[in-house]
Amino acid sequence: MVVNVKDAVTGDPLEAEVWLPAIESEDVRRRTTRAESGTHRQLLSPGSYEVIISRQGYETAVLRTVTIGASGWTVQDVALHTTH
């Protein structure tokens, strides 16, 4: 899976936390997107996953069903909105 996170207004890439609650516990250090590109790549087994993307000062995005196929990368583009 590839997650690309940007600011909804400016389009600038954002460093944000990416969490898959079905396979990661609360105790696991969250993975983050790269600050310069807003991108996070993660190999996942085929199936459906809930993906939560968050950053302080922005509304959290919850992708309820991200389906990962048996081949290739599944790309999710996420635009986060500020909370104010």
Backbone bond lengths (Angstrom), bond angles and torsions (degrees), N, CA, C in turn:
res aa  C-N    CA-C-N  psi(-1)  N-CA   C-N-CA  omega(-1)  CA-C   N-CA-C  phi
1 M - - - 1.440 - - 1.523 107.90 -
2 V 1.311 115.00 141.37 1.456 122.11 174.00 1.519 107.15 -119.84
3 V 1.333 116.57 126.27 1.460 122.11 176.66 1.526 107.56 -113.36
4 N 1.332 116.40 124.78 1.465 122.78 176.34 1.520 107.45 -113.07
5 V 1.345 117.04 119.04 1.464 121.04 -176.42 1.525 109.33 -115.62
6 K 1.341 114.61 132.54 1.462 119.91 178.06 1.515 110.11 -139.74
7 D 1.326 115.45 164.71 1.455 122.52 174.17 1.524 107.23 -73.33
8 A 1.330 116.84 131.40 1.462 121.37 -175.52 1.523 112.84 -64.87
9 V 1.320 118.52 -27.58 1.460 121.42 -176.85 1.525 111.60 -92.19
10 T 1.335 116.32 -50.30 1.468 119.90 -174.27 1.524 113.42 -87.95
11 G 1.330 116.47 -23.78 1.458 120.44 -175.53 1.513 113.64 79.51
12 D 1.340 116.33 3.59 1.464 120.60 179.36 1.524 110.40 -70.30
13 P 1.342 117.68 142.55 1.469 120.06 176.72 1.527 110.34 -65.39
14 L 1.342 115.46 147.60 1.466 120.94 -178.92 1.523 111.02 -124.58
15 E 1.311 115.48 143.17 1.458 120.77 167.37 1.518 106.04 -82.64
16 A 1.320 117.07 123.74 1.462 121.58 -176.67 1.526 109.44 -145.28
17 E 1.335 115.71 156.64 1.458 120.90 176.85 1.524 109.87 -81.48
18 V 1.327 115.79 140.65 1.465 122.57 177.53 1.523 106.72 -122.31
19 W 1.338 116.45 122.44 1.461 121.48 -176.05 1.517 110.07 -130.06
20 L 1.323 116.08 132.74 1.465 123.05 175.29 1.528 106.98 -112.62
21 P 1.326 118.74 93.26 1.468 121.31 -172.80 1.525 115.04 -61.32
22 A 1.317 118.91 -24.33 1.467 120.41 -179.19 1.525 112.24 -71.71
23 I 1.335 117.23 -24.13 1.463 119.30 -177.21 1.528 113.23 -122.49
24 E 1.335 118.06 -6.14 1.462 121.60 178.87 1.520 108.95 -125.50
25 S 1.312 116.89 134.77 1.464 120.49 179.65 1.530 109.94 -85.39
26 E 1.320 115.62 172.81 1.468 121.63 176.51 1.517 111.37 -62.39
27 D 1.336 116.93 -23.46 1.458 121.42 -176.49 1.526 113.94 -82.98
28 V 1.310 117.22 -13.10 1.459 121.44 -177.92 1.524 109.22 -78.63
29 R 1.330 115.85 134.19 1.461 119.61 175.92 1.523 108.56 -64.20
30 R 1.309 116.34 128.73 1.460 121.40 -175.68 1.524 111.52 -68.54
31 R 1.311 114.37 144.21 1.462 120.79 175.10 1.528 107.45 -80.15
32 T 1.306 116.81 153.74 1.461 120.07 -179.65 1.524 110.96 -129.98
33 T 1.321 114.07 155.04 1.452 119.61 172.88 1.522 108.33 -76.11
34 R 1.309 116.36 157.59 1.465 121.38 178.27 1.527 108.66 -74.41
35 A 1.321 116.25 133.54 1.461 121.54 -176.14 1.530 112.49 -59.47
36 E 1.331 117.00 -40.26 1.468 119.70 -174.67 1.524 113.65 -76.24
37 S 1.331 117.54 -22.51 1.465 119.70 -177.43 1.530 113.36 -121.73
38 G 1.331 117.42 -17.97 1.463 121.10 -175.64 1.513 113.04 72.83
39 T 1.344 117.16 16.34 1.464 121.66 -172.63 1.529 112.78 -108.29
40 H 1.324 115.07 141.63 1.469 123.02 172.86 1.521 107.11 -133.99
41 R 1.336 116.38 132.06 1.463 121.51 176.79 1.523 108.71 -116.06
42 Q 1.323 116.18 137.61 1.463 120.78 179.50 1.517 109.30 -147.69
43 L 1.323 115.96 127.50 1.460 120.40 175.67 1.526 109.05 -76.99
44 L 1.314 116.29 130.73 1.463 122.07 -179.62 1.520 109.13 -134.29
45 S 1.313 115.74 149.80 1.461 120.97 172.70 1.519 108.96 -69.80
46 P 1.332 117.75 151.02 1.463 119.81 176.99 1.528 110.89 -55.32
47 G 1.317 115.94 142.53 1.455 122.17 -179.78 1.512 110.53 150.44
48 S 1.328 115.86 -169.64 1.466 121.93 179.25 1.517 109.63 -112.02
49 Y 1.321 115.71 139.33 1.457 121.86 -177.21 1.527 110.27 -135.59
50 E 1.331 115.58 149.15 1.452 121.81 167.71 1.525 105.97 -93.47
51 V 1.328 116.67 133.88 1.458 121.78 -179.12 1.527 108.21 -125.09
52 I 1.334 115.80 129.06 1.463 121.35 -179.84 1.529 108.10 -115.72
53 I 1.338 115.69 126.52 1.458 121.64 -179.11 1.525 107.87 -118.56
54 S 1.341 115.74 127.05 1.462 118.59 -177.31 1.524 111.49 -141.81
55 R 1.322 113.74 153.96 1.461 122.68 175.35 1.520 106.72 -155.25
56 Q 1.321 115.61 137.94 1.466 120.02 179.41 1.527 109.49 -58.41
57 G 1.332 115.94 135.17 1.455 121.53 -179.21 1.509 114.12 89.07
58 Y 1.341 116.68 -0.99 1.461 122.04 -179.24 1.518 109.79 -128.32
59 E 1.341 115.81 154.14 1.455 121.01 174.30 1.523 108.81 -70.34
60 T 1.314 116.55 138.41 1.469 121.57 178.68 1.520 109.92 -72.39
61 A 1.324 115.91 136.93 1.466 121.42 176.19 1.522 108.29 -102.05
62 V 1.323 116.48 130.86 1.459 122.03 177.88 1.526 107.72 -118.58
63 L 1.327 115.14 114.52 1.458 120.95 175.87 1.521 106.17 -97.03
64 R 1.308 117.37 102.96 1.470 122.61 -170.89 1.526 113.67 -65.54
65 T 1.328 117.52 -39.16 1.461 119.75 -177.32 1.524 109.86 -139.07
66 V 1.318 115.63 101.08 1.463 121.48 173.22 1.526 105.93 -105.59
67 T 1.316 116.38 117.26 1.465 120.95 -176.97 1.522 109.61 -95.66
68 I 1.321 115.45 123.07 1.451 123.07 179.19 1.522 108.00 -100.98
69 G 1.333 115.78 124.88 1.453 120.87 179.78 1.520 111.58 -86.72
70 A 1.320 115.61 -179.57 1.460 121.75 -177.17 1.522 113.00 -79.41
71 S 1.332 117.72 -16.00 1.464 119.08 -179.58 1.523 110.15 -143.98
72 G 1.312 115.29 155.63 1.456 121.40 177.77 1.523 112.71 74.41
73 W 1.315 115.18 176.54 1.466 121.92 -179.78 1.520 110.05 -97.27
74 T 1.316 117.09 137.30 1.456 122.84 171.19 1.522 106.23 -94.12
75 V 1.335 117.53 121.97 1.465 122.32 -175.44 1.519 109.76 -104.86
76 Q 1.329 115.77 130.90 1.457 122.55 176.18 1.528 108.05 -120.49
77 D 1.321 117.42 116.99 1.464 122.16 175.66 1.523 107.43 -98.25
78 V 1.332 116.22 124.86 1.454 121.18 -175.09 1.524 109.21 -126.37
79 A 1.342 116.43 127.00 1.457 122.36 176.22 1.527 108.07 -108.25
80 L 1.330 116.82 116.87 1.464 121.06 -179.62 1.532 110.60 -92.93
81 H 1.329 115.32 139.78 1.467 122.93 178.22 1.529 109.02 -101.49
82 T 1.327 116.13 141.54 1.469 119.19 177.76 1.512 109.66 -67.89
83 T 1.331 115.97 157.79 1.461 121.29 -177.47 1.512 113.29 -85.86
84 H 1.304 119.15 -6.15 1.480 119.92 -179.57 1.492 112.89 -112.95
